Amino acid sequence: MSSSDQTASTSFNAPDCSQIQLNEHGRLHHFLTPQNLSKDILTEIMDVAESFSSVANQAVKKVPVLRGKTIVNLFFENSTRTRTTFELAAKRLSADVININVATSAASKGESVLDTIRTLEAMQVDMFVVRHADSGTAHFIARNVAPHVSVINAGDGSHAHPTQAMLDMFTIRRVKKDFSKLKVAIIGDILHSRVARSEIHALNILGAKEVRVIAPNTLLPIDAKALGVTVFNDLESGLDDVDVVIMLRLQRERMHGALLPSENEYFDRFGLTEEKLAYTKSDVTVMHPGPINRGVEMAASVADGPNSVVLQQVTNGIAVRMAVMTLILGQNRQVVGAE
Amino acid sequence: MNILIKNGRVIDPRNGLDTVQDVYIADGKIQSIGKVPKGFTAKKTIDAKNKVLAPGFIDLNTRLREPGFEFKATIASETKAAAAAGFTHICCLPDTMPVIDTPAVANLIQDKAQAAGFSKVLPIGALTVDLQGEILTEAYALQQAGCVALSQAPNTIAPHTLRRALQYASTFGMLVVLKAEDAAIRDDGCIHAGEISSRLGLQGIPASAETVAVAQIIALADETGARVHLTGISTAKAVSMLARAQKDGIKISADAHAHQMHLTDKAVETFDANYHVSPPLRSTSDKKALIKGLEKGVIQISSGHEPHEAEAKQAPFPSTQAGISSLETALPLTLGLVAAKSLTLSQAISRLSFGPAEILGIDAGHLSIGAEANLCIFDADETWKVNQQNWLSRGLNTPFMGDKMTGRVTHTLIDGKVVYEQG
């Protein structure tokens, strides 16, 4: 990445940490964002997840892949759901897991992120799973940990949530098999959504035919096209002929920031109903990262309807996180599936 | 002390001078250029062969951090860095602690600067008491105490209060230096609102945060007749609005920070907090428009120097403090524009010296016979690498650490005394 047409006489080191996620052998070392990763790596994550998906059905839901490894779930932002799936994933891999919730306060910002990391690192931690309200936190931590310590981004601000994106890719692949023919529409608060950004990267890397976003202009980034998507302001045209619909959660505080007038109008224009679903392909797959506001983002009949794979997403989340942890920390990084 | 500077390429944009001549300095003043004055014997001779001798640079926007933030930098450390970068005069903004809202603080800063013996410090007083945007400061008393202008620094002020403050400042012909930024539109933004903010999910600062403020300030400057200077503009639209206002005869000037003409928001792509700066690094088209505005003389150059302690930058990007330590890269970055043929060397020097002097209304920034000998000598072709050993500012927060620069000051003279000589 260059800092754009610099003048000739003065040379600047182009900031480059696109490769920060890979080790010297080109293998995954941190998982911060799908951006700049290869199709092969994303495919490998899904393949390994596939081999793990049977573990949950065993009588003993454990494999010894990460025995002796220590994983810290470091959450600067509350999230029971995501933390739980990471915890379960690590435990099923036989790793030791510690959960640390740093209360959201002024003191948890800035220097104390670094202090917290340094303190924990001194306890021989192998991996941090980090969630923080500031975009860029996972990159910041990855740059500041010892070389043998890995970081998985469990959500940083509005930037990235790569494991959520990968579990959605995994879910899509299980239903649709091939990405190259897919038209995917993402609906809702794109502006604030780390899930949407990571999904868009992953879909484009995996070769989806078209990625669309559908939202009112107040919930779109200023240069939404730069994400690599087609932009729509209405469901009627945006949903036309799509194969997969991904709904995003609408935070209620958006009404207070003058971004939206009311839940009613949002549901009327952007809520997914059975009627609106008729614009899509008949075998459309409906997804939502949860938790769903029924009657705001989508009608209950759609959320719980035959096209919805919302519960599969949750189940797949564990296998995908097991896969990412294994690819990063596993001894020979060859996965032996269930034993 | 009599000083002879031999064989330098003397460039004085105000007097239209660009000639290889010897310069004779006596009694702290430029006594002669070319001809040997009668009875002149040099105590010191500086060989400036293949170097440029220019008026000392004048910075319209520096943070010295003292009093109150000595853990970031001090007057002594930053004036030394300034002198080594060719700046003979630097204007410091009033957001110190205490704020420069009384003659006592203004005097303290000037006394400390004088004791340090490097660049001259021209304080900019606060426009309102404690920069709270409510009560006017004693503009006349601050002017008498050496303040060259008044400023609200980055703090907010309601439009009706700003209107009154401009009216009052204009009573004493005092310049008002403003940062053109609508804080409500900026909100918690930390990067230019554009492609990169969209991709990274960092809250963007739209160009309108600047243009709305520029439009408001132009209207108020027009109505009150006050002299207003906008420091650190960053957008293409602001340049065109200012060009029109200047054409209409409104007394409004502006500067852009040297790094804004080199970096764009693309630099933020890796979340490197050294690129977190206010105003934010903007788009390539904004950068081009700033360079064009510089060439046309619509804007001048300032450093926008904001030294920070290391901890200020050690956090996730949005939680870091904005600012670049930028005095020491101002000249090489500006010479980069000359190398790219965007500016002539004379224009580049003018935007760093006589242009700012004219805005401040001070007799400086030129090499007229009889003028105070405030000047610098630089090698326009010397390349050097920015590193912690040769960096003088206490703020190491430069995105150029480790980078190659072309153009280096070898001597700086203030009132005829050599205050910096390259080691």
Interface residues (C-beta under 8 A of the other chain):
Chain A: M1 S2 S3 S4 D5 Q6 T7 A8 S9 T10 S11 F12 N13 P15 D16 C17 S18 Q35 K109 G110 E111 V113 L114 H132 D134 S135 G136 T137 H139 F140 N144 D156 G157 S158 H159 A160 H192 S193 R194 R197 P221 I222 D223 A224 A226 L227
Chain B: A193 G194 E195 S197 S198 R199 L200 G201 L202 Q203 G204 P206 H262 L263 T264 K266 A267 E269 T270 F271 D272 A273 Y275 T284 K287 E311 Q314 A315 P316 F317 P318 S319 T320 P332 L333 L335 G336 L337 A339 A340 S342 P399 F400 G402 D403 K404 M405 T406 G407
